[in-house]
Amino acid sequence: MIESLGFDMHLFFAILNGKVSAAINRKLSRKFRGEGIDITPEQWTVLLYLWDKDGVTQQELCDATFKDKPSMTRLIDNMERQHLVVRISDKTDRRINRIYLTKTGKELEKKVNEIATETLKEALEGIGLYELKTSQEVLKKIFANIKD
């Protein structure tokens, strides 16, 4: 039935499986490198969360970015090597690490967010507010239907 309505199932699954996300990440990576900023889009999503709420647990970062623990551990390890964040043991439970921005991590916020905003504007060129709102609602429903 869906096929008879001109619905392209292959394109739809390609989009849902990350085609758009991958294209945006490639564009962001190029722009970051072009400005001499040595971070990945994945690192940017962690920084974005920390700029809003510094000193969160590693688990909270996993939940906020939809990453598993081993992936987040590797990501934070790399960010520590780049002096963007530090891990500090929680005062009440030493098993828990809190992640804090360093001065270097904090200083990136303005420039990186300008680049991300510019990239998003490029990605949304020619798309009206109604289309964006509708797309957002549809994607929220799809996510709600399949999230664990």
N, CA, C and O atoms as a GROMACS GRO file, in nm:
protein
  592
    1MET      N    1   0.081  -0.120   0.000
    1MET     CA    2   0.000   0.000   0.000
    1MET      C    3   0.085   0.126   0.000
    1MET      O    4   0.059   0.218  -0.078
    2ILE      N    5   0.187   0.132   0.085
    2ILE     CA    6   0.272   0.251   0.094
    2ILE      C    7   0.338   0.278  -0.041
    2ILE      O    8   0.346   0.394  -0.083
    3GLU      N    9   0.384   0.172  -0.109
    3GLU     CA   10   0.451   0.188  -0.238
    3GLU      C   11   0.358   0.250  -0.342
    3GLU      O   12   0.403   0.326  -0.427
    4SER      N   13   0.229   0.219  -0.336
    4SER     CA   14   0.134   0.273  -0.433
    4SER      C   15   0.113   0.423  -0.416
    4SER      O   16   0.062   0.489  -0.507
    5LEU      N   17   0.152   0.479  -0.301
    5LEU     CA   18   0.139   0.622  -0.277
    5LEU      C   19   0.263   0.700  -0.322
    5LEU      O   20   0.272   0.821  -0.300
    6GLY      N   21   0.357   0.630  -0.385
    6GLY     CA   22   0.479   0.696  -0.429
    6GLY      C   23   0.582   0.712  -0.317
    6GLY      O   24   0.672   0.795  -0.326
    7PHE      N   25   0.567   0.633  -0.213
    7PHE     CA   26   0.657   0.639  -0.098
    7PHE      C   27   0.782   0.558  -0.128
    7PHE      O   28   0.772   0.440  -0.162
    8ASP      N   29   0.900   0.618  -0.118
    8ASP     CA   30   1.026   0.550  -0.145
    8ASP      C   31   1.082   0.491  -0.016
    8ASP      O   32   1.151   0.558   0.060
    9MET      N   33   1.049   0.364   0.008
    9MET     CA   34   1.088   0.296   0.131
    9MET      C   35   1.240   0.291   0.149
    9MET      O   36   1.289   0.308   0.260
   10HIS      N   37   1.315   0.269   0.040
   10HIS     CA   38   1.461   0.261   0.049
   10HIS      C   39   1.520   0.395   0.092
   10HIS      O   40   1.609   0.400   0.177
   11LEU      N   41   1.471   0.503   0.032
   11LEU     CA   42   1.518   0.636   0.070
   11LEU      C   43   1.483   0.666   0.215
   11LEU      O   44   1.565   0.719   0.290
   12PHE      N   45   1.362   0.631   0.254
   12PHE     CA   46   1.318   0.657   0.390
   12PHE      C   47   1.407   0.586   0.492
   12PHE      O   48   1.448   0.647   0.591
   13PHE      N   49   1.439   0.458   0.468
   13PHE     CA   50   1.526   0.385   0.560
   13PHE      C   51   1.668   0.439   0.557
   13PHE      O   52   1.736   0.441   0.660
   14ALA      N   53   1.715   0.483   0.442
   14ALA     CA   54   1.848   0.542   0.434
   14ALA      C   55   1.855   0.669   0.520
   14ALA      O   56   1.953   0.692   0.590
   15ILE      N   57   1.750   0.749   0.514
   15ILE     CA   58   1.745   0.871   0.594
   15ILE      C   59   1.741   0.836   0.742
   15ILE      O   60   1.816   0.893   0.822
   16LEU      N   61   1.654   0.744   0.780
   16LEU     CA   62   1.642   0.706   0.920
   16LEU      C   63   1.768   0.637   0.972
   16LEU      O   64   1.798   0.643   1.091
   17ASN      N   65   1.841   0.572   0.884
   17ASN     CA   66   1.963   0.504   0.926
   17ASN      C   67   2.085   0.596   0.928
   17ASN      O   68   2.197   0.549   0.947
   18GLY      N   69   2.065   0.723   0.909
   18GLY     CA   70   2.174   0.815   0.932
   18GLY      C   71   2.232   0.886   0.813
   18GLY      O   72   2.334   0.953   0.826
   19LYS      N   73   2.171   0.875   0.696
   19LYS     CA   74   2.228   0.940   0.578
   19LYS      C   75   2.238   1.092   0.600
   19LYS      O   76   2.341   1.152   0.569
   20VAL      N   77   2.133   1.153   0.651
   20VAL     CA   78   2.132   1.297   0.675
   20VAL      C   79   2.232   1.332   0.785
   20VAL      O   80   2.309   1.426   0.772
   21SER      N   81   2.228   1.256   0.892
   21SER     CA   82   2.319   1.279   1.004
   21SER      C   83   2.465   1.268   0.959
   21SER      O   84   2.547   1.352   0.997
   22ALA      N   85   2.497   1.168   0.881
   22ALA     CA   86   2.634   1.150   0.832
   22ALA      C   87   2.677   1.268   0.745
   22ALA      O   88   2.790   1.314   0.755
   23ALA      N   89   2.587   1.316   0.660
   23ALA     CA   90   2.620   1.430   0.573
   23ALA      C   91   2.644   1.556   0.656
   23ALA      O   92   2.738   1.631   0.628
   24ILE      N   93   2.562   1.579   0.755
   24ILE     CA   94   2.579   1.696   0.841
   24ILE      C   95   2.710   1.683   0.920
   24ILE      O   96   2.784   1.781   0.935
   25ASN      N   97   2.739   1.564   0.971
   25ASN     CA   98   2.864   1.542   1.045
   25ASN      C   99   2.986   1.565   0.958
   25ASN      O  100   3.085   1.622   1.004
   26ARG      N  101   2.981   1.521   0.832
   26ARG     CA  102   3.093   1.545   0.741
   26ARG      C  103   3.114   1.695   0.720
   26ARG      O  104   3.226   1.745   0.722
   27LYS      N  105   3.002   1.765   0.700
   27LYS     CA  106   3.009   1.910   0.678
   27LYS      C  107   3.065   1.980   0.803
   27LYS      O  108   3.151   2.067   0.792
   28LEU      N  109   3.015   1.942   0.920
   28LEU     CA  110   3.065   2.001   1.045
   28LEU      C  111   3.214   1.974   1.062
   28LEU      O  112   3.290   2.064   1.099
   29SER      N  113   3.256   1.852   1.036
   29SER     CA  114   3.399   1.816   1.048
   29SER      C  115   3.485   1.904   0.959
   29SER      O  116   3.589   1.955   1.002
   30ARG      N  117   3.443   1.921   0.835
   30ARG     CA  118   3.520   2.005   0.742
   30ARG      C  119   3.528   2.148   0.791
   30ARG      O  120   3.633   2.212   0.784
   31LYS      N  121   3.415   2.199   0.841
   31LYS     CA  122   3.413   2.338   0.888
   31LYS      C  123   3.498   2.355   1.015
   31LYS      O  124   3.569   2.454   1.028
   32PHE      N  125   3.491   2.260   1.107
   32PHE     CA  126   3.574   2.267   1.227
   32PHE      C  127   3.722   2.268   1.188
   32PHE      O  128   3.799   2.352   1.234
   33ARG      N  129   3.760   2.173   1.101
   33ARG     CA  130   3.901   2.166   1.057
   33ARG      C  131   3.942   2.294   0.986
   33ARG      O  132   4.053   2.344   1.005
   34GLY      N  133   3.853   2.347   0.903
   34GLY     CA  134   3.882   2.470   0.829
   34GLY      C  135   3.908   2.588   0.920
   34GLY      O  136   3.978   2.682   0.882
   35GLU      N  137   3.852   2.584   1.038
   35GLU     CA  138   3.873   2.691   1.136
   35GLU      C  139   3.983   2.656   1.237
   35GLU      O  140   4.005   2.729   1.334
   36GLY      N  141   4.051   2.542   1.213
   36GLY     CA  142   4.159   2.501   1.302
   36GLY      C  143   4.112   2.446   1.435
   36GLY      O  144   4.187   2.446   1.533
   37ILE      N  145   3.987   2.398   1.440
   37ILE     CA  146   3.930   2.343   1.563
   37ILE      C  147   3.935   2.191   1.553
   37ILE      O  148   3.874   2.131   1.465
   38ASP      N  149   4.009   2.130   1.644
   38ASP     CA  150   4.036   1.988   1.638
   38ASP      C  151   3.937   1.908   1.722
   38ASP      O  152   3.975   1.844   1.821
   39ILE      N  153   3.809   1.912   1.683
   39ILE     CA  154   3.708   1.829   1.750
   39ILE      C  155   3.623   1.761   1.644
   39ILE      O  156   3.616   1.806   1.530
   40THR      N  157   3.559   1.653   1.686
   40THR     CA  158   3.467   1.581   1.597
   40THR      C  159   3.324   1.625   1.630
   40THR      O  160   3.300   1.682   1.736
   41PRO      N  161   3.229   1.598   1.540
   41PRO     CA  162   3.089   1.626   1.573
   41PRO      C  163   3.042   1.551   1.698
   41PRO      O  164   2.961   1.604   1.774
   42GLU      N  165   3.092   1.429   1.720
   42GLU     CA  166   3.058   1.354   1.842
   42GLU      C  167   3.105   1.430   1.966
   42GLU      O  168   3.031   1.442   2.064
   43GLN      N  169   3.227   1.480   1.961
   43GLN     CA  170   3.280   1.556   2.073
   43GLN      C  171   3.198   1.684   2.093
   43GLN      O  172   3.174   1.726   2.206
   44TRP      N  173   3.157   1.745   1.983
   44TRP     CA  174   3.077   1.866   1.991
   44TRP      C  175   2.946   1.839   2.066
   44TRP      O  176   2.903   1.923   2.145
   45THR      N  177   2.882   1.724   2.043
   45THR     CA  178   2.756   1.695   2.112
   45THR      C  179   2.779   1.682   2.263
   45THR      O  180   2.694   1.722   2.342
   46VAL      N  181   2.894   1.627   2.303
   46VAL     CA  182   2.927   1.618   2.445
   46VAL      C  183   2.954   1.758   2.501
   46VAL      O  184   2.904   1.794   2.607
   47LEU      N  185   3.032   1.835   2.429
   47LEU     CA  186   3.061   1.973   2.472
   47LEU      C  187   2.933   2.054   2.484
   47LEU      O  188   2.916   2.130   2.579
   48LEU      N  189   2.845   2.039   2.387
   48LEU     CA  190   2.719   2.112   2.387
   48LEU      C  191   2.641   2.086   2.515
   48LEU      O  192   2.587   2.178   2.576
   49TYR      N  193   2.637   1.961   2.557
   49TYR     CA  194   2.568   1.925   2.680
   49TYR      C  195   2.639   1.985   2.802
   49TYR      O  196   2.576   2.038   2.893
   50LEU      N  197   2.773   1.975   2.801
   50LEU     CA  198   2.850   2.027   2.915
   50LEU      C  199   2.845   2.180   2.925
   50LEU      O  200   2.850   2.234   3.035
   51TRP      N  201   2.837   2.248   2.812
   51TRP     CA  202   2.826   2.394   2.816
   51TRP      C  203   2.697   2.435   2.886
   51TRP      O  204   2.689   2.541   2.948
   52ASP      N  205   2.598   2.351   2.875
   52ASP     CA  206   2.470   2.379   2.940
   52ASP      C  207   2.468   2.331   3.085
   52ASP      O  208   2.407   2.394   3.171
   53LYS      N  209   2.537   2.220   3.110
   53LYS     CA  210   2.530   2.157   3.242
   53LYS      C  211   2.664   2.088   3.271
   53LYS      O  212   2.680   1.969   3.244
   54ASP      N  213   2.757   2.163   3.324
   54ASP     CA  214   2.892   2.111   3.352
   54ASP      C  215   2.892   2.023   3.477
   54ASP      O  216   2.811   2.044   3.568
   55GLY      N  217   2.982   1.925   3.481
   55GLY     CA  218   2.997   1.842   3.599
   55GLY      C  219   2.898   1.729   3.611
   55GLY      O  220   2.862   1.689   3.722
   56VAL      N  221   2.854   1.676   3.498
   56VAL     CA  222   2.758   1.566   3.500
   56VAL      C  223   2.831   1.432   3.502
   56VAL      O  224   2.951   1.426   3.478
   57THR      N  225   2.758   1.327   3.531
   57THR     CA  226   2.817   1.193   3.531
   57THR      C  227   2.834   1.144   3.388
   57THR      O  228   2.770   1.193   3.295
   58GLN      N  229   2.922   1.046   3.375
   58GLN     CA  230   2.942   0.986   3.244
   58GLN      C  231   2.812   0.920   3.194
   58GLN      O  232   2.782   0.924   3.075
   59GLN      N  233   2.737   0.860   3.287
   59GLN     CA  234   2.611   0.797   3.249
   59GLN      C  235   2.512   0.900   3.196
   59GLN      O  236   2.440   0.873   3.100
   60GLU      N  237   2.508   1.017   3.256
   60GLU     CA  238   2.417   1.122   3.209
   60GLU      C  239   2.455   1.165   3.067
   60GLU      O  240   2.367   1.192   2.985
   61LEU      N  241   2.585   1.170   3.038
   61LEU     CA  242   2.629   1.203   2.902
   61LEU      C  243   2.588   1.092   2.805
   61LEU      O  244   2.548   1.120   2.692
   62CYS      N  245   2.597   0.967   2.848
   62CYS     CA  246   2.553   0.854   2.764
   62CYS      C  247   2.406   0.870   2.730
   62CYS      O  248   2.366   0.857   2.614
   63ASP      N  249   2.325   0.897   2.832
   63ASP     CA  250   2.181   0.910   2.811
   63ASP      C  251   2.147   1.028   2.721
   63ASP      O  252   2.059   1.019   2.635
   64ALA      N  253   2.217   1.139   2.740
   64ALA     CA  254   2.188   1.261   2.663
   64ALA      C  255   2.228   1.249   2.517
   64ALA      O  256   2.167   1.311   2.430
   65THR      N  257   2.333   1.170   2.489
   65THR     CA  258   2.385   1.161   2.352
   65THR      C  259   2.353   1.029   2.284
   65THR      O  260   2.391   1.006   2.170
   66PHE      N  261   2.281   0.939   2.356
   66PHE     CA  262   2.242   0.808   2.303
   66PHE      C  263   2.364   0.723   2.267
   66PHE      O  264   2.363   0.650   2.167
   67LYS      N  265   2.468   0.733   2.349
   67LYS     CA  266   2.588   0.653   2.327
   67LYS      C  267   2.598   0.548   2.437
   67LYS      O  268   2.551   0.568   2.549
   68ASP      N  269   2.661   0.434   2.403
   68ASP     CA  270   2.681   0.332   2.506
   68ASP      C  271   2.804   0.369   2.590
   68ASP      O  272   2.881   0.457   2.554
   69LYS      N  273   2.821   0.300   2.703
   69LYS     CA  274   2.928   0.333   2.797
   69LYS      C  275   3.068   0.321   2.735
   69LYS      O  276   3.150   0.411   2.752
   70PRO      N  277   3.098   0.210   2.665
   70PRO     CA  278   3.234   0.200   2.607
   70PRO      C  279   3.264   0.313   2.506
   70PRO      O  280   3.375   0.366   2.503
   71SER      N  281   3.165   0.349   2.425
   71SER     CA  282   3.185   0.458   2.329
   71SER      C  283   3.208   0.590   2.400
   71SER      O  284   3.295   0.668   2.361
   72MET      N  285   3.131   0.615   2.505
   72MET     CA  286   3.146   0.739   2.580
   72MET      C  287   3.282   0.743   2.651
   72MET      O  288   3.346   0.848   2.657
   73THR      N  289   3.326   0.629   2.703
   73THR     CA  290   3.456   0.622   2.769
   73THR      C  291   3.567   0.661   2.672
   73THR      O  292   3.654   0.741   2.705
   74ARG      N  293   3.564   0.604   2.550
   74ARG     CA  294   3.664   0.638   2.449
   74ARG      C  295   3.658   0.786   2.412
   74ARG      O  296   3.760   0.852   2.398
   75LEU      N  297   3.537   0.836   2.397
   75LEU     CA  298   3.517   0.976   2.360
   75LEU      C  299   3.577   1.068   2.468
   75LEU      O  300   3.648   1.164   2.436
   76ILE      N  301   3.546   1.039   2.593
   76ILE     CA  302   3.597   1.122   2.703
   76ILE      C  303   3.748   1.106   2.717
   76ILE      O  304   3.818   1.204   2.746
   77ASP      N  305   3.800   0.985   2.697
   77ASP     CA  306   3.946   0.964   2.700
   77ASP      C  307   4.014   1.058   2.599
   77ASP      O  308   4.111   1.125   2.632
   78ASN      N  309   3.961   1.061   2.478
   78ASN     CA  310   4.018   1.148   2.373
   78ASN      C  311   4.004   1.295   2.410
   78ASN      O  312   4.096   1.374   2.388
   79MET      N  313   3.890   1.331   2.465
   79MET     CA  314   3.868   1.471   2.502
   79MET      C  315   3.960   1.513   2.617
   79MET      O  316   4.001   1.628   2.625
   80GLU      N  317   3.991   1.418   2.706
   80GLU     CA  318   4.087   1.448   2.814
   80GLU      C  319   4.226   1.470   2.756
   80GLU      O  320   4.297   1.562   2.797
   81ARG      N  321   4.266   1.386   2.660
   81ARG     CA  322   4.397   1.402   2.596
   81ARG      C  323   4.408   1.538   2.525
   81ARG      O  324   4.516   1.596   2.516
   82GLN      N  325   4.295   1.587   2.475
   82GLN     CA  326   4.293   1.717   2.407
   82GLN      C  327   4.274   1.833   2.506
   82GLN      O  328   4.267   1.949   2.465
   83HIS      N  329   4.267   1.802   2.634
   83HIS     CA  330   4.250   1.902   2.740
   83HIS      C  331   4.119   1.979   2.726
   83HIS      O  332   4.113   2.099   2.756
   84LEU      N  333   4.013   1.910   2.682
   84LEU     CA  334   3.881   1.971   2.670
   84LEU      C  335   3.798   1.947   2.795
   84LEU      O  336   3.716   2.030   2.833
   85VAL      N  337   3.818   1.830   2.858
   85VAL     CA  338   3.744   1.792   2.979
   85VAL      C  339   3.837   1.724   3.077
   85VAL      O  340   3.947   1.681   3.042
   86VAL      N  341   3.791   1.715   3.202
   86VAL     CA  342   3.859   1.636   3.304
   86VAL      C  343   3.756   1.551   3.377
   86VAL      O  344   3.640   1.591   3.393
   87ARG      N  345   3.800   1.433   3.420
   87ARG     CA  346   3.717   1.347   3.505
   87ARG      C  347   3.756   1.372   3.650
   87ARG      O  348   3.874   1.374   3.684
   88ILE      N  349   3.656   1.391   3.732
   88ILE     CA  350   3.680   1.408   3.875
   88ILE      C  351   3.585   1.314   3.949
   88ILE      O  352   3.465   1.314   3.923
   89SER      N  353   3.640   1.236   4.042
   89SER     CA  354   3.557   1.143   4.120
   89SER      C  355   3.454   1.220   4.201
   89SER      O  356   3.482   1.325   4.257
   90ASP      N  357   3.334   1.163   4.206
   90ASP     CA  358   3.226   1.222   4.285
   90ASP      C  359   3.264   1.218   4.432
   90ASP      O  360   3.322   1.120   4.480
   91LYS      N  361   3.233   1.325   4.504
   91LYS     CA  362   3.271   1.335   4.645
   91LYS      C  363   3.200   1.233   4.733
   91LYS      O  364   3.255   1.188   4.833
   92THR      N  365   3.077   1.197   4.696
   92THR     CA  366   3.000   1.104   4.780
   92THR      C  367   3.013   0.959   4.735
   92THR      O  368   2.990   0.868   4.815
   93ASP      N  369   3.048   0.936   4.610
   93ASP     CA  370   3.062   0.800   4.558
   93ASP      C  371   3.180   0.796   4.462
   93ASP      O  372   3.168   0.837   4.347
   94ARG      N  373   3.294   0.748   4.508
   94ARG     CA  374   3.418   0.748   4.430
   94ARG      C  375   3.408   0.664   4.302
   94ARG      O  376   3.492   0.678   4.213
   95ARG      N  377   3.308   0.578   4.292
   95ARG     CA  378   3.292   0.496   4.171
   95ARG      C  379   3.239   0.577   4.054
   95ARG      O  380   3.250   0.536   3.938
   96ILE      N  381   3.182   0.693   4.085
   96ILE     CA  382   3.121   0.778   3.983
   96ILE      C  383   3.217   0.889   3.946
   96ILE      O  384   3.273   0.957   4.032
   97ASN      N  385   3.237   0.907   3.815
   97ASN     CA  386   3.316   1.019   3.765
   97ASN      C  387   3.224   1.129   3.716
   97ASN      O  388   3.124   1.103   3.648
   98ARG      N  389   3.258   1.249   3.750
   98ARG     CA  390   3.189   1.366   3.695
   98ARG      C  391   3.280   1.427   3.589
   98ARG      O  392   3.402   1.431   3.605
   99ILE      N  393   3.219   1.475   3.483
   99ILE     CA  394   3.295   1.530   3.372
   99ILE      C  395   3.281   1.682   3.373
   99ILE      O  396   3.170   1.736   3.372
  100TYR      N  397   3.395   1.748   3.376
  100TYR     CA  398   3.398   1.894   3.381
  100TYR      C  399   3.475   1.950   3.261
  100TYR      O  400   3.573   1.890   3.216
  101LEU      N  401   3.430   2.063   3.212
  101LEU     CA  402   3.501   2.133   3.106
  101LEU      C  403   3.628   2.194   3.161
  101LEU      O  404   3.632   2.240   3.276
  102THR      N  405   3.731   2.196   3.080
  102THR     CA  406   3.852   2.270   3.113
  102THR      C  407   3.836   2.411   3.057
  102THR      O  408   3.737   2.442   2.991
  103LYS      N  409   3.934   2.494   3.084
  103LYS     CA  410   3.933   2.630   3.028
  103LYS      C  411   3.929   2.622   2.875
  103LYS      O  412   3.856   2.696   2.810
  104THR      N  413   4.008   2.531   2.818
  104THR     CA  414   4.012   2.513   2.672
  104THR      C  415   3.874   2.473   2.620
  104THR      O  416   3.828   2.526   2.519
  105GLY      N  417   3.809   2.379   2.688
  105GLY     CA  418   3.675   2.334   2.648
  105GLY      C  419   3.574   2.447   2.654
  105GLY      O  420   3.488   2.459   2.565
  106LYS      N  421   3.582   2.529   2.757
  106LYS     CA  422   3.489   2.641   2.772
  106LYS      C  423   3.510   2.746   2.664
  106LYS      O  424   3.415   2.804   2.613
  107GLU      N  425   3.636   2.769   2.629
  107GLU     CA  426   3.669   2.873   2.531
  107GLU      C  427   3.622   2.841   2.389
  107GLU      O  428   3.609   2.931   2.306
  108LEU      N  429   3.596   2.715   2.360
  108LEU     CA  430   3.552   2.674   2.227
  108LEU      C  431   3.405   2.708   2.200
  108LEU      O  432   3.363   2.715   2.084
  109GLU      N  433   3.327   2.728   2.303
  109GLU     CA  434   3.181   2.736   2.291
  109GLU      C  435   3.134   2.833   2.184
  109GLU      O  436   3.058   2.794   2.095
  110LYS      N  437   3.176   2.957   2.190
  110LYS     CA  438   3.123   3.059   2.099
  110LYS      C  439   3.152   3.025   1.952
  110LYS      O  440   3.062   3.025   1.869
  111LYS      N  441   3.278   2.997   1.921
  111LYS     CA  442   3.317   2.973   1.782
  111LYS      C  443   3.253   2.845   1.727
  111LYS      O  444   3.203   2.843   1.614
  112VAL      N  445   3.254   2.739   1.806
  112VAL     CA  446   3.200   2.611   1.760
  112VAL      C  447   3.049   2.622   1.739
  112VAL      O  448   2.997   2.568   1.641
  113ASN      N  449   2.980   2.690   1.828
  113ASN     CA  450   2.835   2.705   1.811
  113ASN      C  451   2.801   2.793   1.691
  113ASN      O  452   2.698   2.771   1.627
  114GLU      N  453   2.885   2.891   1.660
  114GLU     CA  454   2.864   2.970   1.538
  114GLU      C  455   2.875   2.882   1.414
  114GLU      O  456   2.794   2.892   1.323
  115ILE      N  457   2.975   2.795   1.413
  115ILE     CA  458   2.995   2.704   1.300
  115ILE      C  459   2.877   2.608   1.289
  115ILE      O  460   2.826   2.584   1.179
  116ALA      N  461   2.832   2.553   1.401
  116ALA     CA  462   2.720   2.459   1.399
  116ALA      C  463   2.592   2.527   1.353
  116ALA      O  464   2.514   2.469   1.277
  117THR      N  465   2.569   2.650   1.399
  117THR     CA  466   2.449   2.724   1.358
  117THR      C  467   2.452   2.752   1.209
  117THR      O  468   2.350   2.737   1.141
  118GLU      N  469   2.566   2.792   1.158
  118GLU     CA  470   2.582   2.818   1.015
  118GLU      C  471   2.555   2.690   0.934
  118GLU      O  472   2.489   2.695   0.830
  119THR      N  473   2.606   2.578   0.982
  119THR     CA  474   2.587   2.450   0.914
  119THR      C  475   2.441   2.410   0.914
  119THR      O  476   2.389   2.362   0.812
  120LEU      N  477   2.374   2.429   1.026
  120LEU     CA  478   2.231   2.396   1.034
  120LEU      C  479   2.150   2.485   0.940
  120LEU      O  480   2.058   2.436   0.874
  121LYS      N  481   2.183   2.611   0.933
  121LYS     CA  482   2.113   2.702   0.840
  121LYS      C  483   2.128   2.654   0.695
  121LYS      O  484   2.033   2.657   0.618
  122GLU      N  485   2.250   2.611   0.660
  122GLU     CA  486   2.273   2.559   0.526
  122GLU      C  487   2.190   2.434   0.501
  122GLU      O  488   2.131   2.417   0.394
  123ALA      N  489   2.184   2.346   0.600
  123ALA     CA  490   2.110   2.221   0.586
  123ALA      C  491   1.960   2.246   0.571
  123ALA      O  492   1.890   2.170   0.503
  124LEU      N  493   1.910   2.351   0.634
  124LEU     CA  494   1.766   2.378   0.634
  124LEU      C  495   1.723   2.480   0.527
  124LEU      O  496   1.608   2.522   0.524
  125GLU      N  497   1.815   2.517   0.442
  125GLU     CA  498   1.786   2.612   0.334
  125GLU      C  499   1.664   2.567   0.252
  125GLU      O  500   1.658   2.453   0.207
  126GLY      N  501   1.570   2.657   0.233
  126GLY     CA  502   1.454   2.628   0.150
  126GLY      C  503   1.345   2.546   0.218
  126GLY      O  504   1.248   2.507   0.153
  127ILE      N  505   1.360   2.519   0.344
  127ILE     CA  506   1.260   2.441   0.418
  127ILE      C  507   1.184   2.537   0.509
  127ILE      O  508   1.243   2.608   0.590
  128GLY      N  509   1.054   2.537   0.494
  128GLY     CA  510   0.970   2.628   0.571
  128GLY      C  511   0.947   2.581   0.714
  128GLY      O  512   0.970   2.465   0.747
  129LEU      N  513   0.902   2.674   0.797
  129LEU     CA  514   0.878   2.645   0.938
  129LEU      C  515   0.775   2.532   0.955
  129LEU      O  516   0.792   2.445   1.041
  130TYR      N  517   0.669   2.535   0.875
  130TYR     CA  518   0.567   2.430   0.884
  130TYR      C  519   0.627   2.293   0.854
  130TYR      O  520   0.600   2.196   0.924
  131GLU      N  521   0.711   2.286   0.749
  131GLU     CA  522   0.775   2.159   0.714
  131GLU      C  523   0.867   2.111   0.827
  131GLU      O  524   0.871   1.993   0.859
  132LEU      N  525   0.939   2.205   0.885
  132LEU     CA  526   1.030   2.168   0.995
  132LEU      C  527   0.953   2.115   1.115
  132LEU      O  528   0.990   2.013   1.173
  133LYS      N  529   0.847   2.186   1.152
  133LYS     CA  530   0.767   2.142   1.267
  133LYS      C  531   0.704   2.006   1.241
  133LYS      O  532   0.703   1.919   1.328
  134THR      N  533   0.651   1.987   1.120
  134THR     CA  534   0.590   1.858   1.084
  134THR      C  535   0.694   1.747   1.088
  134THR      O  536   0.669   1.639   1.142
  135SER      N  537   0.811   1.773   1.030
  135SER     CA  538   0.919   1.673   1.029
  135SER      C  539   0.960   1.637   1.171
  135SER      O  540   0.980   1.519   1.202
  136GLN      N  541   0.973   1.736   1.254
  136GLN     CA  542   1.012   1.713   1.393
  136GLN      C  543   0.910   1.625   1.465
  136GLN      O  544   0.946   1.532   1.536
  137GLU      N  545   0.783   1.656   1.445
  137GLU     CA  546   0.678   1.576   1.510
  137GLU      C  547   0.677   1.432   1.459
  137GLU      O  548   0.661   1.339   1.538
  138VAL      N  549   0.694   1.414   1.330
  138VAL     CA  550   0.697   1.280   1.272
  138VAL      C  551   0.816   1.201   1.327
  138VAL      O  552   0.800   1.085   1.367
  139LEU      N  553   0.933   1.262   1.330
  139LEU     CA  554   1.051   1.193   1.381
  139LEU      C  555   1.038   1.160   1.529
  139LEU      O  556   1.084   1.055   1.574
  140LYS      N  557   0.978   1.249   1.606
  140LYS     CA  558   0.953   1.221   1.749
  140LYS      C  559   0.863   1.098   1.764
  140LYS      O  560   0.888   1.012   1.849
  141LYS      N  561   0.759   1.090   1.682
  141LYS     CA  562   0.668   0.976   1.689
  141LYS      C  563   0.739   0.847   1.651
  141LYS      O  564   0.720   0.744   1.715
  142ILE      N  565   0.820   0.852   1.545
  142ILE     CA  566   0.895   0.732   1.503
  142ILE      C  567   0.986   0.688   1.617
  142ILE      O  568   0.992   0.570   1.650
  143PHE      N  569   1.057   0.783   1.676
  143PHE     CA  570   1.148   0.751   1.787
  143PHE      C  571   1.072   0.692   1.905
  143PHE      O  572   1.117   0.593   1.964
  144ALA      N  573   0.960   0.751   1.940
  144ALA     CA  574   0.879   0.700   2.052
  144ALA      C  575   0.830   0.558   2.025
  144ALA      O  576   0.821   0.477   2.117
  145ASN      N  577   0.799   0.528   1.899
  145ASN     CA  578   0.750   0.395   1.863
  145ASN      C  579   0.855   0.287   1.878
  145ASN      O  580   0.823   0.172   1.906
  146ILE      N  581   0.984   0.323   1.858
  146ILE     CA  582   1.084   0.218   1.854
  146ILE      C  583   1.190   0.225   1.964
  146ILE      O  584   1.273   0.135   1.973
  147LYS      N  585   1.189   0.329   2.046
  147LYS     CA  586   1.296   0.338   2.148
  147LYS      C  587   1.278   0.228   2.252
  147LYS      O  588   1.168   0.184   2.282
  148ASP      N  589   1.391   0.189   2.306
  148ASP     CA  590   1.390   0.081   2.407
  148ASP      C  591   1.354   0.135   2.544
  148ASP      O  592   1.349   0.060   2.641
   0.00000   0.00000   0.00000
